[in-house]
Amino acid sequence: MQQLKNKPVIVVGDLNTTMWSPYYRKFIRDSGLKNGRSGFGVQPTWPVDAPIFSIPLDHCLVSPEIKVIDVSVEEAKLLLMGKLYETGKLSLGQAAELAGYSRPTFMELLGKMEIPVFDYPAEDLEREMNL
């Protein structure tokens, strides 16, 4: 942790704990990070199918020098799933489901984010076209 204190840091993910947990509070204290949703409400993330009973388990923690100007759980999920799809960590179907969209809608959103839906190397495409 000490090495990170001199650099801007963003930690995003499912920490599987709420911000009221003593473990979460200790992590915040020791790391020097701040909760990115501070000032924007609780913004629950789980379970998605019962919003009235939802709690915040997914977090975005930032260095004090990073200013968070807006928070949207839905947008954050979309951006994260888009990046995980783009880097090959998730399939299109997995990313769409985790982002909460149908495949066609997710594909359209990927296009708007300029993330290629089909990342097929030109050489492979050309070779297959000549078969």
C-alpha positions, 0 to 999 in steps of 0.5 A: 500500500505504501508504494501507491500513496504517491500515485493516482489510484483507482480501484474498481470492483466487487469487494463483496462488502459494504462501506459499513464493514469494519474491514472496508473501513480499515482498507480505506484508512490504510490505503488512503483511498476515498469512496467514489460514490461519496456525496452521490448516495448509497447506490446499491449494486446487489441483488439487481433483481430486488432493488428495494433490498439492494446493498452496495457491494461493488465499489469505486475507490479513488486517490484523494487527488482524483475528483469524482464529478458524477456516479452512475452504477449502470454506466460504470457496469457498462464501461467495465463490461465493455473493457472486459469484453474488449480485452478478451476477459469475457465473451460477448454474452457474458459481458452483456448479461453482467452489464444487464443488456441483451446481446443486440443492445450491448453490441450497439452500445459497444459500437457507440463506445468504439469497441469493435464487436468483431475484432477479426485480424485483416489478414485472417479475413483476407485469407478466409475470403480467398478460400 
